[in-house]
Amino acid sequence: MKHKVTEVKLKNGGRGLFIHVPDATVMTMEINFRAGEYLVTKKKWETPHLMEHILLGANELIPRARQFQAEFEKNGAYNNASTDAYDIIYEAECADFEWDRIVELLLTAITKPLFLDEEFASEFSNVREELESRSNNHFRHLSLALRQASGFYCALDQERLKLMDNVTVDDVKKHYKKTHTTSNMRFVIAGKLTQARQQQLKQMLNDMELDKGKRLDLPDEKPVKLTKPLYIPNKSVKNLYFYINTFMNRRLTEPESDALQLINSMLTETLYSRILGTARERGLVYGMSSGLGETKLSSNWWFGAQVTPKNAELLFAIIVEQLMQLFEGAISQDDIVAAQQYALGRYQRSGQTVGGVASGYSNRYFFDEQVEDYYQVPERIKAISREQIVDITNAMFKDGVWGIGILGSPGNELVDKLHAQISSLWS
């Protein structure tokens, strides 16, 4: 989808991107504040999440949450919010004909929340229901436990259910005051943003009635090596859930990130990939995932799946074999070209909607304020070389910071075997 990106620096300290999509019939908005759990004590862990739940509710313009939602959604518009360890993001999407009304409603909700006691009580119960349902997700449970064990800001859903009783409405109000400032705000707005609309949006954002504050820094987290496998026994789970993490003690460069994304696709993202495809061909596993992550001081590559205990060692043998081949440069140019074609096609699909285009910029921009050159992505993909792939694959295992987590009922003996089997990748 053709578009033009303009970075905007507001007088009040806020910053963001306007993405002009000439043919758009909708407008999408994402507004970010550094306001996640890393900014509160462990005792008050659930404060940001509870705040996010009640902020898009009663405000000085519309004094009841249901009334606000009815007004917001009456022409089919959508809004939501999400919280993680670092950020809170408010999002909205609407038809082009009502963009100004929806922007005004969203900004009013962000700047003039009432934080009513009765709505806090209702959402407190809703958050409890949310955490109870999430706690039944074995992949999520294992992922959070492994992240926590690796030294990052994290709490399990089971812990959060106990901690949330410590949070009061006053805690929410204090956290809001601390984090919801204009200098701490970043935004990405995409749609038919003519010059006149951009000027109007700038004025609306500049006029937000929030303290100026400052952009809050990300925490200085350093991953730690797990000296033994993280094992979460669960007798009700017959399959074995696992995650493997490896860390590099620095951020990826752009060419390194491109190369690692490409090899990640080659290993697990298709039914003909080197790990998943081989395992499927041998009837060992139904599905498998892998992905990349970055924090302020490190980069992460992970692999995860659920597999029956009898097939686990065979699957791990394939993982080790394929990664060892990459360490040694055993990758053909035909493999690289095929992966590049897959990546180019995925890139084309990702930009078919206004929301897809916006998401292509927002994750990176909210993280480190870098503006991706969307139109250069095809050339970056085509420029990835065999040498880059081999170098970054080795680099991700060089620092020796890693861990494995397993959830299920395989028993300690198999868990220890799998840990020993995979450990050869870092030796």
C-alpha positions in Angstrom: 0.0 0.0 0.0 1.6 3.3 -1.1 2.3 5.7 1.7 4.5 8.6 2.9 5.9 8.8 6.4 6.6 12.1 8.3 8.1 12.2 11.7 6.5 14.8 14.0 8.1 16.5 17.0 5.5 18.4 19.1 6.1 21.5 21.1 5.0 19.6 24.3 7.7 17.0 23.9 5.6 14.3 22.2 6.9 12.6 19.1 5.4 10.3 16.5 4.8 9.4 12.9 2.1 10.5 10.4 1.6 8.0 7.7 -0.2 9.3 4.7 -2.0 6.6 2.7 -3.8 8.4 -0.1 -6.3 5.7 -0.9 -7.2 4.9 2.7 -10.8 4.7 3.8 -9.9 4.2 7.5 -7.7 5.8 10.0 -5.7 3.9 12.6 -4.0 5.3 15.7 -1.5 3.9 18.2 -0.5 6.0 21.2 2.4 4.7 23.4 3.5 5.6 26.9 6.4 4.0 28.8 4.2 2.9 31.7 4.7 -0.8 32.1 5.4 -3.0 35.2 9.1 -2.2 35.4 8.1 1.2 36.9 6.3 -0.2 39.9 7.4 -2.4 42.9 6.7 -6.1 42.7 4.0 -5.7 45.4 2.1 -3.2 43.1 2.8 -5.2 39.9 -0.7 -5.1 38.6 -1.1 -1.3 38.8 -0.3 -0.6 35.1 -2.7 -3.3 33.9 -5.5 -2.1 36.1 -4.9 1.4 34.9 -5.1 0.4 31.3 -8.4 -1.3 31.9 -10.2 1.7 33.4 -8.6 4.5 31.4 -10.7 4.0 28.3 -13.8 4.4 30.4 -15.5 7.2 32.4 -14.0 10.6 31.7 -14.9 14.3 32.1 -16.8 14.3 28.8 -18.7 11.1 29.2 -19.1 10.0 32.8 -19.8 6.3 32.4 -17.7 3.6 30.7 -20.6 2.0 28.8 -21.7 5.4 27.5 -18.2 6.2 26.4 -17.9 2.9 24.5 -21.4 3.3 23.0 -20.4 6.8 21.7 -17.0 5.5 20.4 -18.4 2.5 18.6 -21.6 3.9 17.2 -20.3 4.1 13.6 -18.2 0.9 13.9 -15.0 2.3 15.3 -12.8 0.1 17.5 -10.6 0.8 20.5 -8.4 -1.3 22.7 -5.3 -1.1 25.0 -2.5 -3.4 26.0 0.1 -3.5 28.8 3.4 -5.2 29.0 6.6 -4.9 31.1 7.6 -1.7 29.4 4.7 0.0 27.7 1.0 0.8 27.5 -0.4 1.2 24.0 -3.9 2.7 23.3 -5.2 2.0 19.8 -8.2 2.9 17.7 -9.4 2.5 14.2 -12.3 4.2 12.5 -13.9 5.1 9.2 -12.4 8.0 7.4 -15.5 10.1 7.7 -15.4 10.3 11.5 -11.6 10.5 12.1 -11.7 13.8 14.0 -14.5 12.8 16.3 -12.7 9.5 17.2 -9.3 11.2 17.7 -11.0 13.7 20.1 -12.7 10.9 22.0 -9.5 8.9 22.3 -7.4 11.9 23.5 -10.1 12.9 26.0 -10.1 9.4 27.4 -6.3 9.6 27.8 -6.2 13.1 29.3 -9.3 13.3 31.4 -10.0 9.9 33.0 -12.2 9.9 36.1 -10.9 6.6 37.6 -14.2 5.9 39.4 -14.2 3.6 42.4 -17.1 1.5 41.0 -15.4 1.1 37.6 -12.2 0.2 39.4 -14.1 -2.5 41.3 -15.7 -3.9 38.1 -12.4 -3.9 36.1 -10.6 -5.4 39.1 -12.9 -8.4 38.7 -12.5 -8.5 34.9 -8.7 -8.4 35.2 -8.9 -11.3 37.7 -11.0 -13.3 35.1 -8.4 -12.4 32.4 -5.5 -13.6 34.5 -7.3 -16.8 35.4 -7.9 -17.6 31.8 -4.4 -16.7 30.8 -3.0 -19.0 33.5 -4.4 -22.0 31.7 -2.2 -21.3 28.6 0.8 -23.6 29.0 2.9 -21.8 26.4 2.4 -18.5 28.1 3.1 -19.9 31.6 6.3 -21.5 30.4 7.4 -18.4 28.5 6.9 -16.1 31.4 8.6 -18.4 33.8 11.6 -18.7 31.5 11.8 -14.9 31.0 11.6 -14.4 34.8 14.4 -17.0 35.4 16.5 -15.3 32.7 16.6 -12.1 34.8 13.9 -9.9 33.1 11.1 -7.9 34.6 8.3 -10.5 34.7 5.6 -12.1 36.9 3.6 -15.2 36.3 -0.2 -14.9 35.9 -0.5 -17.1 39.1 1.7 -14.5 41.0 -0.2 -11.6 39.5 -3.5 -13.0 40.8 -2.1 -12.8 44.3 -0.4 -9.4 43.9 -3.4 -7.6 42.5 -5.1 -7.3 45.9 -2.3 -4.8 46.9 -3.4 -2.3 44.3 -5.8 0.6 45.0 -7.4 3.3 43.0 -4.9 5.8 44.5 -2.0 3.6 43.2 -3.6 3.8 39.7 -3.9 7.6 39.9 -0.2 8.0 41.0 1.0 5.7 38.2 -1.0 7.7 35.7 0.4 11.0 36.9 3.9 9.6 36.7 3.7 8.1 33.3 1.1 9.9 31.2 3.0 13.0 30.2 3.4 14.5 26.8 7.2 13.9 26.6 6.6 10.3 27.5 4.2 9.9 24.6 4.9 8.4 21.2 2.3 7.8 18.5 1.8 6.4 15.0 -1.3 7.6 13.1 -2.0 6.3 9.6 -4.7 7.1 7.1 -5.6 9.7 4.5 -3.5 12.4 6.2 -3.6 15.4 3.9 -1.6 18.4 4.9 -4.7 20.1 6.4 -5.4 17.0 8.5 -1.8 16.7 9.7 -2.0 20.3 10.9 -5.3 19.6 12.7 -3.8 16.5 14.3 -0.7 18.4 15.4 -2.9 21.0 17.1 -5.0 18.4 18.8 -1.9 16.5 20.1 -0.2 19.7 21.1 -3.2 20.8 23.1 -3.3 17.6 25.2 -3.8 18.6 28.9 -1.1 16.5 30.4 2.1 17.5 32.3 5.1 17.7 30.1 7.3 15.3 32.1 10.1 13.3 30.3 10.5 10.2 28.2 11.2 7.4 30.7 14.2 5.2 30.0 14.0 1.4 29.4 15.5 -0.7 32.2 19.1 -1.9 32.1 18.3 -5.7 32.1 21.0 -8.2 31.5 20.1 -11.9 30.7 21.6 -14.6 32.9 22.5 -18.1 32.0 20.4 -20.9 33.5 22.7 -23.5 35.0 20.0 -26.1 34.9 16.7 -26.6 33.0 13.7 -24.8 34.3 11.2 -27.7 34.8 7.5 -27.0 35.6 5.9 -30.4 36.4 2.2 -30.7 35.5 0.7 -34.2 35.6 -2.4 -33.1 33.6 -0.2 -32.3 30.6 0.7 -35.4 28.5 2.7 -33.5 25.9 6.0 -31.8 26.7 6.1 -28.0 26.2 9.5 -26.5 25.7 11.2 -23.2 25.0 14.9 -22.7 24.2 16.4 -19.3 24.6 19.8 -18.0 23.5 21.0 -14.4 24.1 23.6 -12.0 22.7 24.8 -9.3 25.1 24.2 -6.5 22.7 21.6 -5.2 20.2 21.5 -6.4 16.6 22.5 -4.2 13.8 20.0 -3.8 11.0 21.9 -6.2 8.6 22.2 -8.7 11.4 18.5 -8.5 12.2 17.6 -9.0 8.5 19.9 -12.0 8.2 18.6 -13.6 11.5 15.0 -13.0 10.4 15.8 -14.8 7.2 17.4 -17.8 8.8 14.6 -18.0 11.3 12.1 -18.4 8.4 14.3 -21.0 6.9 14.3 -23.1 10.1 10.7 -23.1 11.3 8.2 -20.9 9.5 7.1 -23.2 6.7 6.2 -26.8 6.3 9.3 -27.3 4.2 11.7 -25.5 6.6 14.9 -27.1 7.8 13.7 -27.9 11.4 9.9 -28.0 11.2 9.8 -29.4 7.7 12.2 -32.2 8.6 10.4 -33.0 11.8 7.0 -33.0 10.1 8.3 -35.3 7.4 9.4 -37.8 10.1 6.0 -37.5 12.0 7.6 -36.0 15.1 5.8 -32.7 15.7 2.7 -30.9 14.5 4.0 -27.4 14.8 7.0 -25.4 15.9 7.8 -21.7 16.3 10.8 -19.5 16.7 11.4 -15.8 16.9 13.6 -12.8 17.7 13.4 -10.3 20.6 15.4 -7.3 21.7 15.7 -5.4 25.0 17.8 -2.3 25.7 21.0 -4.3 26.2 20.5 -7.7 24.6 19.1 -9.7 21.7 17.2 -13.0 22.0 16.5 -16.0 19.7 14.0 -18.6 20.9 12.6 -21.9 19.7 9.4 -23.5 21.1 7.0 -26.4 20.5 4.9 -29.0 22.2 5.9 -32.6 21.5 5.2 -36.0 22.9 7.9 -37.2 25.3 8.7 -40.2 23.0 9.5 -37.8 20.1 11.3 -35.1 22.1 14.9 -36.4 21.8 14.5 -37.0 18.1 13.1 -33.4 17.6 16.0 -32.0 19.7 18.5 -34.0 17.5 17.1 -32.2 14.4 17.4 -28.8 16.1 21.0 -29.4 17.0 21.8 -30.9 13.6 20.4 -28.0 11.6 22.0 -25.3 13.8 25.3 -27.1 13.7 25.2 -27.1 10.0 24.6 -23.4 10.0 27.5 -22.8 12.3 29.7 -24.6 9.8 28.2 -22.7 6.8 26.4 -25.7 5.3 23.7 -23.6 3.5 23.3 -23.4 -0.2 22.6 -20.3 -2.3 19.4 -22.0 -3.5 18.2 -22.2 0.1 19.0 -18.5 0.6 17.2 -17.5 -2.6 14.1 -19.5 -1.6 14.1 -17.9 1.8 14.4 -14.4 0.3 11.5 -15.1 -2.0 9.4 -16.2 1.0 10.4 -13.1 2.9 9.6 -10.8 0.0 6.1 -12.3 -0.3 5.5 -11.9 3.4 6.6 -8.3 3.2 4.1 -7.6 0.4 1.3 -9.2 2.4 2.0 -7.3 5.5 1.3 -3.9 3.9 -2.2 -4.6 2.5 -4.1 -2.6 5.1 -3.7 0.7 6.8 -3.3 -1.1 10.1 -0.7 -3.4 8.6 1.3 -0.5 7.4 1.1 1.3 10.7 2.3 -1.8 12.6 5.3 -2.1 10.3 6.5 1.2 11.8 5.2 1.3 15.4 7.0 -1.6 17.1 10.4 -0.3 16.2 9.5 3.4 16.7 8.1 2.9 20.1 11.2 0.8 21.1 14.0 3.1 20.0 12.4 5.9 17.9 14.0 4.6 14.7 11.9 5.1 11.5 12.1 2.1 9.3 12.6 2.8 5.5 9.7 0.5 4.4 10.5 0.9 0.7 14.1 -0.3 1.3 13.0 -3.6 2.8 13.0 -5.6 -0.5 16.6 -4.4 -1.2 17.7 -5.3 2.3 16.2 -8.8 1.9 17.9 -9.3 -1.4 21.3 -8.1 0.0 21.4 -10.8 2.7 24.5 -13.0 2.1 25.5 -16.5 3.2 28.4 -15.0 5.2 25.9 -12.7 7.1 23.7 -15.7 7.9 26.6 -17.8 9.2 28.1 -15.0 11.2 25.0 -13.9 13.0 23.9 -17.5 13.7 27.3 -18.1 15.4 27.2 -14.8 17.2 23.8 -15.6 18.8 25.4 -18.6 20.6 28.8 -17.1 21.2 28.1 -15.4 24.6 27.0 -18.6 26.2 23.9 -17.1 27.8 21.0 -19.5 27.4 18.3 -21.5 29.0 15.7 -24.2 28.4 12.3 -24.4 30.0 10.1 -27.5 30.0 6.5 -27.9 31.2 4.6 -31.2 31.4 5.1 -34.6 33.0 8.1 -36.1 31.2 10.1 -36.7 34.5 13.5 -35.3 35.6 15.5 -38.0 33.7 14.2 -36.9 30.2 14.4 -33.2 31.1 18.1 -33.7 32.0 18.7 -35.6 28.8 17.2 -32.9 26.7 19.2 -30.2 28.5 22.4 -32.1 27.9 21.5 -32.7 24.3 20.8 -29.1 23.5 23.8 -27.8 25.5 26.2 -28.8 22.8 25.1 -25.8 20.8 27.0 -23.5 23.2 30.1 -25.6 23.8 
